[in-house]
């Protein structure tokens, strides 16, 4: 996955790929690029993601 021109590798690939990426802002759309292998050949897909501050939890 690519966020702000930085590549992130999955932290888990057991059933689905899981990524940990920095979230710099809540309640605002940002773009990530990710490869999908669900098609005949891998394709890079652009996703628009919004993280809600209402649902955020501190670790």
KOLGU-4560 file (N, C-alpha, C; in nm, 3 decimals, padded with zeros to 5 digits):
<recs>
<n_xx: 00.085 n_yy: -00.116 n_zz: 00.000 ca_xx: 00.000 ca_yy: 00.000 ca_zz: 00.000 c_xx: 00.090 c_yy: 00.123 c_zz: 00.000 mol: A seq: 1 type: UNK>
<n_xx: 00.048 n_yy: 00.225 n_zz: -00.070 ca_xx: 00.126 ca_yy: 00.349 ca_zz: -00.077 c_xx: 00.044 c_yy: 00.463 c_zz: -00.020 mol: A seq: 2 type: UNK>
<n_xx: 00.102 n_yy: 00.533 n_zz: 00.076 ca_xx: 00.039 ca_yy: 00.650 ca_zz: 00.139 c_xx: 00.141 c_yy: 00.762 c_zz: 00.137 mol: A seq: 3 type: UNK>
<n_xx: 00.105 n_yy: 00.876 n_zz: 00.079 ca_xx: 00.197 ca_yy: 00.990 ca_zz: 00.070 c_xx: 00.333 c_yy: 00.950 c_zz: 00.012 mol: A seq: 4 type: UNK>
<n_xx: 00.330 n_yy: 00.874 n_zz: -00.094 ca_xx: 00.450 ca_yy: 00.828 ca_zz: -00.165 c_xx: 00.540 c_yy: 00.735 c_zz: -00.084 mol: A seq: 5 type: UNK>
<n_xx: 00.492 n_yy: 00.683 n_zz: 00.029 ca_xx: 00.569 ca_yy: 00.587 ca_zz: 00.108 c_xx: 00.500 c_yy: 00.451 c_zz: 00.103 mol: A seq: 6 type: UNK>
<n_xx: 00.579 n_yy: 00.346 n_zz: 00.078 ca_xx: 00.525 ca_yy: 00.211 ca_zz: 00.064 c_xx: 00.517 c_yy: 00.142 c_zz: 00.200 mol: A seq: 7 type: UNK>
<n_xx: 00.402 n_yy: 00.078 n_zz: 00.227 ca_xx: 00.380 ca_yy: 00.002 ca_zz: 00.350 c_xx: 00.349 c_yy: -00.142 c_zz: 00.312 mol: A seq: 8 type: UNK>
<n_xx: 00.416 n_yy: -00.235 n_zz: 00.379 ca_xx: 00.393 ca_yy: -00.377 ca_zz: 00.355 c_xx: 00.290 c_yy: -00.429 c_zz: 00.454 mol: A seq: 9 type: UNK>
<n_xx: 00.219 n_yy: -00.535 n_zz: 00.418 ca_xx: 00.117 ca_yy: -00.588 ca_zz: 00.510 c_xx: 00.179 c_yy: -00.642 c_zz: 00.639 mol: A seq: 10 type: UNK>
<n_xx: 00.107 n_yy: -00.623 n_zz: 00.749 ca_xx: 00.150 ca_yy: -00.678 ca_zz: 00.877 c_xx: 00.090 c_yy: -00.816 c_zz: 00.897 mol: A seq: 11 type: UNK>
<n_xx: -00.009 n_yy: -00.851 n_zz: 00.815 ca_xx: -00.071 ca_yy: -00.984 ca_zz: 00.819 c_xx: -00.128 c_yy: -01.016 c_zz: 00.682 mol: A seq: 12 type: UNK>
<n_xx: -00.112 n_yy: -01.140 n_zz: 00.641 ca_xx: -00.167 ca_yy: -01.183 ca_zz: 00.512 c_xx: -00.243 c_yy: -01.314 c_zz: 00.527 mol: A seq: 13 type: UNK>
<n_xx: -00.282 n_yy: -01.349 n_zz: 00.650 ca_xx: -00.347 ca_yy: -01.477 ca_zz: 00.675 c_xx: -00.472 c_yy: -01.497 c_zz: 00.590 mol: A seq: 14 type: UNK>
<n_xx: -00.577 n_yy: -01.421 n_zz: 00.616 ca_xx: -00.699 ca_yy: -01.433 ca_zz: 00.536 c_xx: -00.711 c_yy: -01.314 c_zz: 00.441 mol: A seq: 15 type: UNK>
<n_xx: -00.694 n_yy: -01.196 n_zz: 00.496 ca_xx: -00.694 ca_yy: -01.072 ca_zz: 00.418 c_xx: -00.568 c_yy: -00.995 c_zz: 00.455 mol: A seq: 16 type: UNK>
<n_xx: -00.523 n_yy: -00.912 n_zz: 00.366 ca_xx: -00.406 ca_yy: -00.830 ca_zz: 00.397 c_xx: -00.445 c_yy: -00.721 c_zz: 00.496 mol: A seq: 17 type: UNK>
<n_xx: -00.359 n_yy: -00.700 n_zz: 00.594 ca_xx: -00.381 ca_yy: -00.597 ca_zz: 00.695 c_xx: -00.261 c_yy: -00.504 c_zz: 00.692 mol: A seq: 18 type: UNK>
<n_xx: -00.289 n_yy: -00.374 n_zz: 00.688 ca_xx: -00.184 ca_yy: -00.274 ca_zz: 00.682 c_xx: -00.198 c_yy: -00.177 c_zz: 00.799 mol: A seq: 19 type: UNK>
<n_xx: -00.086 n_yy: -00.129 n_zz: 00.849 ca_xx: -00.084 ca_yy: -00.020 ca_zz: 00.946 c_xx: -00.023 c_yy: 00.100 c_zz: 00.876 mol: A seq: 20 type: UNK>
<n_xx: -00.103 n_yy: 00.206 n_zz: 00.863 ca_xx: -00.057 ca_yy: 00.327 ca_zz: 00.796 c_xx: -00.083 c_yy: 00.446 c_zz: 00.888 mol: A seq: 21 type: UNK>
<n_xx: -00.004 n_yy: 00.552 n_zz: 00.874 ca_xx: -00.027 ca_yy: 00.670 ca_zz: 00.958 c_xx: -00.156 c_yy: 00.741 c_zz: 00.918 mol: A seq: 22 type: UNK>
<n_xx: -00.229 n_yy: 00.786 n_zz: 01.018 ca_xx: -00.350 ca_yy: 00.866 ca_zz: 00.995 c_xx: -00.321 c_yy: 01.003 c_zz: 01.053 mol: A seq: 23 type: UNK>
<n_xx: -00.302 n_yy: 01.100 n_zz: 00.964 ca_xx: -00.262 ca_yy: 01.234 ca_zz: 01.008 c_xx: -00.381 c_yy: 01.325 c_zz: 01.034 mol: A seq: 24 type: UNK>
<n_xx: -00.497 n_yy: 01.289 n_zz: 00.980 ca_xx: -00.614 ca_yy: 01.375 ca_zz: 00.996 c_xx: -00.739 c_yy: 01.287 c_zz: 00.999 mol: A seq: 25 type: UNK>
<n_xx: -00.834 n_yy: 01.325 n_zz: 01.083 ca_xx: -00.962 ca_yy: 01.256 ca_zz: 01.089 c_xx: -01.068 c_yy: 01.339 c_zz: 01.017 mol: A seq: 26 type: UNK>
<n_xx: -01.175 n_yy: 01.271 n_zz: 00.977 ca_xx: -01.293 ca_yy: 01.336 ca_zz: 00.917 c_xx: -01.261 c_yy: 01.408 c_zz: 00.787 mol: A seq: 27 type: UNK>
<n_xx: -01.157 n_yy: 01.365 n_zz: 00.719 ca_xx: -01.119 ca_yy: 01.425 ca_zz: 00.592 c_xx: -01.066 c_yy: 01.314 c_zz: 00.501 mol: A seq: 28 type: UNK>
<n_xx: -01.102 n_yy: 01.321 n_zz: 00.375 ca_xx: -01.065 ca_yy: 01.217 ca_zz: 00.279 c_xx: -00.916 c_yy: 01.221 c_zz: 00.246 mol: A seq: 29 type: UNK>
<n_xx: -00.854 n_yy: 01.103 n_zz: 00.240 ca_xx: -00.719 ca_yy: 01.095 ca_zz: 00.186 c_xx: -00.708 c_yy: 00.972 c_zz: 00.096 mol: A seq: 30 type: UNK>
<n_xx: -00.607 n_yy: 00.972 n_zz: 00.012 ca_xx: -00.593 ca_yy: 00.870 ca_zz: -00.092 c_xx: -00.482 c_yy: 00.773 c_zz: -00.057 mol: A seq: 31 type: UNK>
<n_xx: -00.510 n_yy: 00.645 n_zz: -00.082 ca_xx: -00.408 ca_yy: 00.541 ca_zz: -00.072 c_xx: -00.411 c_yy: 00.460 c_zz: -00.201 mol: A seq: 32 type: UNK>
<n_xx: -00.299 n_yy: 00.403 n_zz: -00.237 ca_xx: -00.290 ca_yy: 00.314 ca_zz: -00.353 c_xx: -00.258 c_yy: 00.175 c_zz: -00.302 mol: A seq: 33 type: UNK>
<n_xx: -00.328 n_yy: 00.076 n_zz: -00.357 ca_xx: -00.305 ca_yy: -00.062 ca_zz: -00.314 c_xx: -00.320 c_yy: -00.155 c_zz: -00.433 mol: A seq: 34 type: UNK>
<n_xx: -00.247 n_yy: -00.266 n_zz: -00.427 ca_xx: -00.258 ca_yy: -00.368 ca_zz: -00.531 c_xx: -00.368 c_yy: -00.465 c_zz: -00.495 mol: A seq: 35 type: UNK>
<n_xx: -00.445 n_yy: -00.504 n_zz: -00.595 ca_xx: -00.543 ca_yy: -00.610 ca_zz: -00.574 c_xx: -00.500 c_yy: -00.731 c_zz: -00.655 mol: A seq: 36 type: UNK>
<n_xx: -00.518 n_yy: -00.847 n_zz: -00.598 ca_xx: -00.488 ca_yy: -00.971 ca_zz: -00.670 c_xx: -00.617 c_yy: -01.045 c_zz: -00.703 mol: A seq: 37 type: UNK>
<n_xx: -00.731 n_yy: -00.978 n_zz: -00.683 ca_xx: -00.860 ca_yy: -01.042 ca_zz: -00.708 c_xx: -00.890 c_yy: -01.054 c_zz: -00.857 mol: A seq: 38 type: UNK>
<n_xx: -00.816 n_yy: -00.984 n_zz: -00.940 ca_xx: -00.836 ca_yy: -00.992 ca_zz: -01.084 c_xx: -00.735 c_yy: -01.091 c_zz: -01.142 mol: A seq: 39 type: UNK>
<n_xx: -00.741 n_yy: -01.111 n_zz: -01.272 ca_xx: -00.652 ca_yy: -01.209 ca_zz: -01.335 c_xx: -00.504 c_yy: -01.175 c_zz: -01.315 mol: A seq: 40 type: UNK>
<n_xx: -00.472 n_yy: -01.047 n_zz: -01.317 ca_xx: -00.336 ca_yy: -01.002 ca_zz: -01.287 c_xx: -00.346 c_yy: -00.889 c_zz: -01.185 mol: A seq: 41 type: UNK>
<n_xx: -00.246 n_yy: -00.870 n_zz: -01.101 ca_xx: -00.254 ca_yy: -00.761 ca_zz: -01.001 c_xx: -00.272 c_yy: -00.624 c_zz: -01.066 mol: A seq: 42 type: UNK>
<n_xx: -00.354 n_yy: -00.543 n_zz: -01.005 ca_xx: -00.380 ca_yy: -00.407 ca_zz: -01.051 c_xx: -00.365 c_yy: -00.312 c_zz: -00.933 mol: A seq: 43 type: UNK>
<n_xx: -00.312 n_yy: -00.193 n_zz: -00.960 ca_xx: -00.306 ca_yy: -00.090 ca_zz: -00.857 c_xx: -00.438 c_yy: -00.015 c_zz: -00.858 mol: A seq: 44 type: UNK>
<n_xx: -00.498 n_yy: -00.001 n_zz: -00.740 ca_xx: -00.628 ca_yy: 00.064 ca_zz: -00.727 c_xx: -00.613 c_yy: 00.183 c_zz: -00.633 mol: A seq: 45 type: UNK>
<n_xx: -00.677 n_yy: 00.294 n_zz: -00.668 ca_xx: -00.677 ca_yy: 00.412 ca_zz: -00.582 c_xx: -00.801 c_yy: 00.408 c_zz: -00.493 mol: A seq: 46 type: UNK>
<n_xx: -00.779 n_yy: 00.419 n_zz: -00.363 ca_xx: -00.889 ca_yy: 00.421 ca_zz: -00.267 c_xx: -00.893 c_yy: 00.557 c_zz: -00.198 mol: A seq: 47 type: UNK>
<n_xx: -01.012 n_yy: 00.606 n_zz: -00.172 ca_xx: -01.033 ca_yy: 00.727 ca_zz: -00.093 c_xx: -01.086 c_yy: 00.681 c_zz: 00.042 mol: A seq: 48 type: UNK>
<n_xx: -01.018 n_yy: 00.719 n_zz: 00.150 ca_xx: -01.052 ca_yy: 00.672 ca_zz: 00.283 c_xx: -01.078 c_yy: 00.791 c_zz: 00.375 mol: A seq: 49 type: UNK>
<n_xx: -01.179 n_yy: 00.775 n_zz: 00.461 ca_xx: -01.207 ca_yy: 00.874 ca_zz: 00.565 c_xx: -01.213 c_yy: 00.800 c_zz: 00.698 mol: A seq: 50 type: UNK>
<n_xx: -01.131 n_yy: 00.843 n_zz: 00.794 ca_xx: -01.136 ca_yy: 00.788 ca_zz: 00.929 c_xx: -01.216 c_yy: 00.885 c_zz: 01.016 mol: A seq: 51 type: UNK>
<n_xx: -01.318 n_yy: 00.835 n_zz: 01.080 ca_xx: -01.406 ca_yy: 00.917 ca_zz: 01.162 c_xx: -01.348 c_yy: 00.937 c_zz: 01.302 mol: A seq: 52 type: UNK>
<n_xx: -01.338 n_yy: 01.061 n_zz: 01.345 ca_xx: -01.289 ca_yy: 01.089 ca_zz: 01.480 c_xx: -01.388 c_yy: 01.039 c_zz: 01.585 mol: A seq: 53 type: UNK>
<n_xx: -01.513 n_yy: 01.027 n_zz: 01.546 ca_xx: -01.617 ca_yy: 00.978 ca_zz: 01.636 c_xx: -01.592 c_yy: 00.832 c_zz: 01.677 mol: A seq: 54 type: UNK>
<n_xx: -01.529 n_yy: 00.755 n_zz: 01.588 ca_xx: -01.506 ca_yy: 00.613 ca_zz: 01.613 c_xx: -01.361 c_yy: 00.580 c_zz: 01.649 mol: A seq: 55 type: UNK>
<n_xx: -01.275 n_yy: 00.681 n_zz: 01.657 ca_xx: -01.133 ca_yy: 00.657 ca_zz: 01.685 c_xx: -01.113 c_yy: 00.618 c_zz: 01.831 mol: A seq: 56 type: UNK>
<n_xx: -01.019 n_yy: 00.526 n_zz: 01.853 ca_xx: -00.986 ca_yy: 00.482 ca_zz: 01.989 c_xx: -00.835 c_yy: 00.488 c_zz: 02.006 mol: A seq: 57 type: UNK>
<n_xx: -00.791 n_yy: 00.538 n_zz: 02.118 ca_xx: -00.647 ca_yy: 00.543 ca_zz: 02.148 c_xx: -00.599 c_yy: 00.404 c_zz: 02.183 mol: A seq: 58 type: UNK>
<n_xx: -00.474 n_yy: 00.374 n_zz: 02.146 ca_xx: -00.414 ca_yy: 00.244 ca_zz: 02.182 c_xx: -00.331 c_yy: 00.256 c_zz: 02.307 mol: A seq: 59 type: UNK>
</recs>
